[in-house]
Amino acid sequence: MKTYKILIPVFNDWESLLNLLNKIHILKIDNLAHIKILIVDDCSTEILNKKIEFSSFQDVEIIKNSKNIGHGKSIARGINYLINKNDFDYLIVMDGDGEDRPEEVKELIIKSIEIPSKTITADRVKRSENIFFKFSYILHKTLTLILTGYSIRFGNFMCIPKQDLNLIVNNNDLAVSFSGTVAKFFKNKTSIPSIRGIRYHGPTKMSFLKLIRHSLLIISIFRKAAAIRLAVLFIIYSILVFYFLKELFILLVLPVALINILTIFIIFFLYRKNSNFNLLNS
């Protein structure tokens, strides 16, 4: 049997993590694979007072960041740590709050046994948030598609064979956006349908502003293509305004030009800020 490492970033929400691990344990997937757990503690201020111990898992390891670096960079740091340790065949990345459903871990493993050489993403087919956030995610996916040319229907929840992981582990993109990096570098991947679960404890931590930042970070992985697409869209818009509303040309074109320039600047700034990061010493 192959060894699967499940990487889970955590910040303070230990109760949800224990709930998640118990649900994975109940699935009894240890008859399909050797299961190991890596928890990346993002410098939590709350202490885990209970020993994590489940018979289904061969190993449960916790590494702690020296400072709070955020969800995405914690995943990147965990990947760097695992590649150096080299004790797994497949990596499954998931959230620890219940929004990535534990039963889909089994589906990912079964799919990877059927197709052992491909990265398998959990593509969202249904979400559990309110109408506002569902609409916001539609805008996020639409904006990403327009500016990158990629329809990215998955988040961080996925299963990656080690040989694929080796292709991106030393890439600066990994610290910027894990899902964006996978979308960019892994063309020959497959997927399972995934339903966004409901958090075990408390409301979602994703705000509208965090969603905007998340979207811009993904787009920044494709920053050069996005800049070209924005420029082309602006040229088309300017031609149409000049042709149909010539008398309002400056009034209608100048604000859009400023927004375009600002957007391109933000995309490149975010990439440079987040890619220049020492993951191993975090």
C-alpha positions in Angstrom: 0.0 0.0 0.0 1.1 3.6 -0.7 1.6 6.2 2.0 -0.6 9.2 2.0 0.3 12.3 4.0 -2.6 14.6 4.9 -1.4 18.2 5.4 -3.7 20.4 7.5 -2.9 24.0 8.4 -4.4 25.1 11.7 -4.7 28.4 13.6 -6.2 28.0 17.0 -9.1 25.8 15.8 -8.0 22.6 17.6 -11.5 21.5 18.4 -12.4 21.4 14.7 -9.2 19.6 13.8 -9.9 16.9 16.4 -13.4 16.5 15.0 -12.0 16.2 11.4 -9.4 13.7 12.3 -12.0 11.6 14.2 -14.2 11.6 11.1 -11.3 10.5 8.9 -10.4 7.8 11.4 -14.0 6.5 11.3 -13.8 6.1 7.5 -11.3 3.2 8.1 -9.3 4.1 5.0 -6.2 2.5 6.5 -7.2 -0.7 4.6 -6.6 1.3 1.4 -3.4 3.2 2.3 -1.0 4.0 5.0 -2.2 7.4 6.5 0.1 9.9 8.1 -0.9 13.4 9.3 1.1 16.6 9.2 -0.4 19.6 11.0 1.1 23.0 10.4 0.4 25.1 13.4 0.4 28.7 12.2 1.7 30.1 15.5 -1.6 29.5 17.4 -2.2 31.4 20.6 -4.4 28.6 21.9 -2.7 25.5 23.2 -3.7 22.0 22.2 -4.0 20.2 25.6 -4.9 16.8 24.2 -2.6 14.2 22.6 -3.7 13.4 19.0 -3.8 9.6 18.8 -5.8 7.5 16.4 -5.2 3.9 15.5 -5.9 4.5 11.8 -3.0 6.9 11.4 0.6 5.6 11.4 2.0 9.0 12.4 0.7 12.4 13.5 3.2 15.2 13.4 2.9 18.9 14.3 5.3 21.6 13.1 4.8 25.1 14.4 5.5 28.3 12.6 7.7 30.8 14.5 5.2 33.5 13.4 1.8 33.7 11.9 2.3 33.5 8.1 -1.2 32.7 6.9 -3.0 29.7 5.5 -1.4 29.6 2.1 2.2 30.0 3.2 1.6 27.4 5.9 0.7 24.9 3.2 3.8 25.8 1.2 6.0 25.4 4.3 4.4 22.0 5.0 5.1 20.9 1.5 8.8 22.0 1.7 9.1 20.1 5.0 7.6 17.0 3.6 9.7 16.9 0.5 12.8 17.1 2.7 11.5 14.4 4.9 10.5 12.2 2.0 8.3 9.7 3.8 5.2 9.6 1.6 3.9 8.7 -1.9 0.9 11.1 -2.1 0.0 14.3 -0.5 -3.6 15.4 0.4 -4.0 19.0 1.4 -7.2 20.0 3.2 -8.6 22.6 5.6 -9.1 21.5 9.2 -12.5 23.2 9.9 -14.9 20.9 8.1 -15.4 22.9 4.9 -13.3 20.2 3.2 -15.4 17.1 3.9 -13.5 14.1 5.3 -15.5 11.6 3.3 -14.0 13.1 0.1 -10.5 12.1 1.4 -11.6 8.5 0.8 -12.8 9.4 -2.7 -9.4 11.1 -3.5 -7.5 8.0 -2.4 -9.7 5.6 -4.4 -9.3 7.9 -7.5 -5.5 8.0 -7.0 -5.4 4.2 -6.8 -7.3 4.0 -10.1 -5.2 6.8 -11.8 -1.9 6.7 -9.8 0.1 9.2 -11.9 -2.3 12.2 -11.9 -3.0 15.1 -9.5 -6.6 14.9 -8.4 -8.4 18.2 -7.5 -11.7 18.4 -5.5 -13.8 20.6 -7.8 -16.6 22.5 -6.1 -20.0 21.5 -7.4 -22.0 22.9 -4.4 -21.3 25.5 -1.8 -22.8 26.0 1.7 -22.3 29.7 2.2 -25.0 32.4 2.0 -26.2 33.9 -1.3 -23.9 36.9 -1.0 -20.8 34.7 -0.8 -22.0 32.3 -3.4 -22.4 35.3 -5.8 -18.9 36.6 -4.7 -17.3 33.3 -5.6 -19.0 33.3 -9.0 -17.5 36.8 -9.6 -14.1 35.5 -8.3 -14.1 32.6 -10.7 -15.3 34.8 -13.6 -12.6 37.4 -13.0 -10.0 34.7 -12.8 -11.1 33.1 -16.0 -11.1 36.5 -17.9 -7.7 37.5 -16.7 -5.9 34.2 -16.7 -7.7 32.0 -19.2 -8.1 29.3 -16.6 -11.3 28.1 -15.0 -10.2 27.2 -11.5 -13.0 25.4 -9.7 -10.9 24.0 -6.9 -9.2 25.3 -3.8 -6.4 23.7 -1.8 -8.2 20.4 -1.3 -6.5 17.9 -3.6 -4.3 14.8 -3.8 -0.9 15.1 -5.5 1.6 12.3 -6.3 5.1 13.0 -5.1 6.5 13.2 -8.6 4.2 16.1 -9.4 4.9 17.8 -6.1 8.6 17.8 -6.9 7.9 19.9 -10.0 6.6 22.9 -7.9 8.3 22.6 -4.5 11.1 25.0 -5.4 9.0 27.4 -7.4 8.3 30.9 -5.9 4.7 30.6 -7.0 4.0 28.0 -4.3 4.2 30.6 -1.5 1.8 32.9 -3.4 -1.1 30.6 -4.3 -1.1 26.8 -4.0 -4.2 26.3 -6.2 -3.0 28.8 -8.7 0.4 27.1 -9.0 -1.3 23.7 -9.5 -3.6 25.2 -12.2 -0.6 26.7 -13.9 1.8 23.8 -13.9 -0.4 20.6 -13.9 -2.3 20.4 -17.2 -2.9 16.7 -17.2 -4.9 16.4 -13.9 -8.3 15.0 -13.1 -10.9 15.7 -10.4 -13.7 14.5 -8.2 -16.9 16.5 -7.5 -16.7 18.2 -4.1 -19.4 19.7 -1.9 -18.3 22.5 0.3 -19.0 21.4 3.9 -20.2 23.3 6.9 -17.7 24.5 9.5 -17.7 22.4 12.6 -17.3 25.5 14.9 -18.0 29.2 14.3 -18.6 31.2 11.2 -16.4 31.1 8.1 -13.2 33.1 8.4 -13.4 34.1 4.7 -14.5 37.8 4.4 -15.3 39.6 1.2 -11.9 41.5 1.4 -10.0 38.2 2.0 -11.8 36.7 -1.0 -10.7 39.7 -3.2 -7.1 39.2 -2.0 -7.3 35.5 -2.6 -8.5 36.1 -6.1 -5.7 38.6 -6.8 -3.1 36.2 -5.5 -4.3 33.5 -7.9 -4.3 36.0 -10.7 -0.7 37.1 -9.8 0.5 33.6 -10.6 -0.4 34.5 -14.2 0.5 38.2 -13.8 2.1 38.8 -17.3 -0.8 37.2 -19.1 -3.3 39.1 -16.9 -1.5 42.4 -17.7 -1.7 41.7 -21.4 -5.4 40.7 -21.2 -6.2 43.9 -19.2 -4.4 46.0 -21.8 -6.3 44.3 -24.7 -9.6 44.7 -22.9 -8.8 48.4 -22.3 -8.0 49.0 -26.0 -11.2 47.3 -27.1 -13.2 49.4 -24.6 -11.5 52.6 -25.7 -12.2 51.9 -29.4 -15.9 51.3 -28.6 -16.2 54.5 -26.5 -14.5 56.5 -29.2 -16.8 55.1 -31.9 -20.1 55.4 -30.0 -19.5 58.1 -27.4 -16.7 60.3 -28.8 -17.8 63.4 -26.8 -17.4 61.5 -23.5 -14.2 59.8 -24.4 -11.9 61.3 -21.8 -14.6 61.1 -19.0 -15.2 57.4 -19.7 -11.8 56.2 -20.6 -9.5 57.9 -18.0 -11.0 56.3 -14.9 -10.8 52.8 -16.5 -7.2 53.5 -17.5 -6.4 54.3 -13.9 -8.2 51.2 -12.6 -6.3 49.1 -15.1 -2.9 50.5 -14.1 -3.7 50.1 -10.4 -4.9 46.5 -10.8 -1.7 45.6 -12.7 0.4 47.3 -10.0 -1.4 45.4 -7.2 -1.0 42.1 -9.0 2.7 42.5 -9.5 3.2 43.9 -6.0 1.3 41.0 -4.3 3.3 38.5 -6.2 6.7 40.1 -5.3 5.7 40.5 -1.6 4.5 36.9 -1.2 7.0 35.1 -3.3 10.0 36.5 -1.5 9.6 34.3 1.5 11.8 31.9 3.4 9.4 29.0 4.1 11.8 26.6 5.9 12.7 29.2 8.5 9.2 30.5 9.1 
